[in-house]
Amino acid sequence: MSQGAPVVQGEGFVLRPWTLDDRESLLRHANDEGVSRGLSDRFPFPYTVNDANNFLSHPVEAPSVVLAIEIDGEAVGGIGLRPGEDTLRIGGQLGYWLGRRYWGMGIMSRIVPRWCEYVFASYGFERLQATVLSNNPASARVLEKSGFVREGTLRRAAIKRNEVFDLWMYAMLRPQPDSSRRNS
């Protein structure tokens, strides 16, 4: 889907570009109200054949990156990065989703740190951040297990299905080299 997009391998998963061949698995995993519940409205529910065709045939524009999460040869979710702009260009916004069948297995807690490691090495960012709707504590736990720190709450900042939610802001800073060795 996106020429020159990265392929990132990890324990039991591959992050790779979406392809037109992913349509059936995308529909199977994305057309789930529970998956959609914690995501922005850009991710529709119901998730239709037209939604899948539009997504797969219209690549995300660079510099943003959206990859499929492949497990056992099937696309079962997605992860992406939207680089900051202007004065926020030293960081990026992380987003992800995973099909319900794979929830509760610790999979995202393996994927997110590996993705962040790749992003810091490839983009040179100082900061990665992610926001989580307050109705999605499982996603907050994924970020915390992955080394993100909750920096604050944007009160009554988001609306999903006519319900207003707080938005939790999480961030991870670029790992710094061990300075203790330089000072000895």
C-alpha positions in Angstrom: 0.0 0.0 0.0 2.8 2.4 0.8 5.9 2.3 -1.2 9.1 2.3 0.9 7.1 1.6 4.1 9.0 -0.3 6.7 8.8 -3.9 7.8 9.4 -4.4 11.5 9.7 -7.9 12.9 9.1 -8.9 16.5 8.3 -11.9 18.7 5.3 -13.5 17.0 4.4 -10.6 14.7 5.4 -8.6 11.7 4.5 -4.9 11.1 4.3 -4.4 7.4 2.5 -2.4 4.7 -1.1 -3.2 4.1 -1.9 -4.8 0.7 -5.1 -5.3 -1.3 -4.9 -9.0 -0.3 -5.6 -8.0 3.4 -9.2 -7.0 2.6 -11.0 -10.0 4.0 -8.9 -10.1 7.2 -9.3 -6.3 7.6 -13.1 -6.7 7.4 -13.1 -9.6 9.8 -11.2 -7.8 12.5 -12.2 -4.2 12.0 -15.9 -4.6 11.7 -16.3 -4.9 15.5 -18.0 -2.4 17.7 -15.6 -3.2 20.5 -12.6 -2.5 18.4 -14.1 0.8 17.2 -15.1 1.9 20.7 -11.7 3.1 21.7 -10.6 4.7 18.4 -11.2 8.0 16.7 -14.1 8.4 14.3 -11.8 8.1 11.3 -12.1 4.3 12.1 -15.8 3.7 11.2 -18.3 1.2 12.6 -19.8 -0.7 10.9 -16.6 -1.2 8.9 -17.9 -1.9 5.4 -16.4 -3.4 2.2 -16.3 0.2 0.8 -14.3 1.3 3.9 -11.8 -1.5 3.4 -11.5 -0.8 -0.3 -11.0 2.9 0.3 -8.4 2.4 3.0 -6.4 -0.3 1.1 -6.5 1.6 -2.3 -5.6 5.1 -1.0 -2.3 5.0 0.8 -1.7 7.2 3.8 0.3 10.2 2.8 3.9 10.5 3.9 5.3 11.3 6.3 2.6 9.4 8.2 2.9 5.6 8.3 0.2 3.0 8.9 1.2 -0.7 9.0 -0.7 -3.9 9.3 0.0 -6.1 12.3 0.5 -9.6 10.9 0.2 -12.7 13.1 0.3 -16.2 11.7 0.2 -14.8 8.1 -2.9 -12.7 8.6 -3.4 -8.9 9.1 -5.2 -8.7 12.5 -4.7 -5.0 13.4 -2.9 -1.8 12.6 -0.3 0.5 14.0 0.7 3.9 12.8 2.6 7.1 13.3 1.7 10.7 12.5 4.8 12.9 12.8 4.3 16.3 14.5 4.4 19.5 12.5 5.8 22.9 13.0 7.1 23.4 16.6 6.0 19.8 17.4 8.1 18.3 14.6 10.4 16.6 17.1 7.8 14.1 18.0 5.0 11.9 16.7 1.6 10.6 17.6 1.2 6.8 17.9 -2.1 4.9 17.2 -3.0 1.3 17.1 -5.8 -1.3 17.1 -6.0 -5.1 17.4 -8.7 -7.5 16.5 -10.7 -8.8 19.5 -9.6 -12.4 19.0 -6.1 -11.3 20.0 -7.0 -9.2 23.1 -5.7 -10.2 26.5 -2.7 -12.1 25.2 0.0 -9.4 25.8 0.5 -9.0 22.0 0.2 -5.2 21.9 2.6 -5.0 24.9 5.2 -6.6 22.7 4.3 -4.7 19.6 4.3 -1.1 20.9 7.8 -1.2 22.4 9.2 -2.7 19.3 7.5 -0.1 17.1 8.7 2.7 19.3 12.3 1.4 19.2 12.0 1.4 15.4 10.5 4.9 15.3 13.1 6.5 17.6 15.9 4.9 15.6 14.5 5.8 12.2 13.0 9.3 12.7 15.2 10.8 15.4 12.2 12.0 17.4 12.6 13.2 21.0 9.1 12.2 22.0 6.3 9.8 21.1 2.8 10.4 22.4 -0.6 8.7 22.4 -4.0 9.7 23.6 -6.5 7.2 25.1 -10.2 7.7 25.6 -11.0 7.2 29.3 -13.3 4.3 28.4 -10.3 2.2 27.2 -8.2 1.3 30.3 -6.7 -1.7 28.5 -5.0 0.6 26.0 -3.7 2.7 28.8 -2.2 -0.5 30.4 -0.5 -1.4 27.0 1.2 2.1 26.9 2.2 1.9 30.6 3.7 -1.6 30.1 5.5 -0.3 27.0 7.2 2.5 29.0 4.9 5.4 28.3 4.1 7.8 31.2 0.7 9.3 31.7 1.3 13.0 31.6 -2.2 14.3 32.2 -5.9 14.3 31.5 -7.6 16.5 29.0 -11.0 16.7 30.7 -14.1 16.3 28.6 -12.0 16.5 25.5 -13.5 13.9 23.2 -16.9 12.6 22.1 -17.6 9.1 20.9 -21.1 7.8 20.0 -22.6 10.9 21.7 -20.8 10.3 25.0 -18.2 12.8 26.2 -14.9 11.3 27.6 -11.7 12.5 29.2 -8.6 11.9 27.1 -5.5 10.6 28.8 -2.2 11.8 27.4 0.7 9.4 27.4 4.3 10.0 26.3 7.6 8.2 25.9 10.8 10.2 25.6 13.8 9.1 23.5 16.0 6.9 25.5 19.2 8.8 26.5 22.6 7.2 26.5 23.9 6.2 29.9 25.7 9.4 31.1 27.2 7.9 34.2 30.0 6.3 32.1 31.0 9.7 30.6 31.3 11.3 34.0 33.6 8.7 35.5 
